[in-house]
Amino acid sequence: MVKLRARCLLLGDAAVGKSALSHIFYSDGTLFQKNYSMTTGVELLMKCVNIPETTDSVELYIIDTAGKETFVEACKKMWGEPSLLCLVFDLTSEQSFANCSRWMERVQPHCRGLHVPGVLVGNKSDLSARREVQASVASEWAQSQGLDYHETSAKELENCDAVLLSLARAFHSLYQERREAVQNLSPG
């Protein structure tokens, strides 16, 4: 049984649903607040995710960061070195999707030149009549960045667990790869 700990940055523009998702993650889907105060700094939440078909688990330390431009610079000092990325955009806002490239540029200096696994999340899938970003476009961009792609609705609790499991599995796989590499270094 292995218990891993991962620092997961939750990034994206203001009002895309980052805090709603983080509270859904944390509360196992029992807490969707209808009214949120805009995050002005960072909020830290911890969620333990069991890896299916193993006895291993990953404690995700989710750092929910402000998305409003006036707070971003102050928040970047608290990002540290992430183990995982969760980049969120609003499916009803083409601009929030376009800004994902800028979020990736901002986080790169914190990654020490390493590829940090993660997910791109298109949130607010319940608002399908107002959709501006097609799944194929978002999925292709995610793949180009080395990210998995998921669509969610924090409001309707749709597919939120898949995001957590994807993040935990990515970190667990990274651990397994590094463990095997170290084992291969030792003589017989």
Secondary structure, DSSP 8 states (H G I E B T S, - for coil): --EEEEEEEEE--TTSSHHHHHHHHHTTT----SS-----SEEEEEEEEE-TTSS-EEEEEEEEE--SHHHHHHHHTT--S-SEEEEEEETT-HHHHHTHHHHHHHHGGGGTTS---EEEEEE-TT-GGG--S-HHHHHHHHHHTTEEEEE-BTTTTBSHHHHHHHHHHHHHHHHHHHHHHHHHHS--
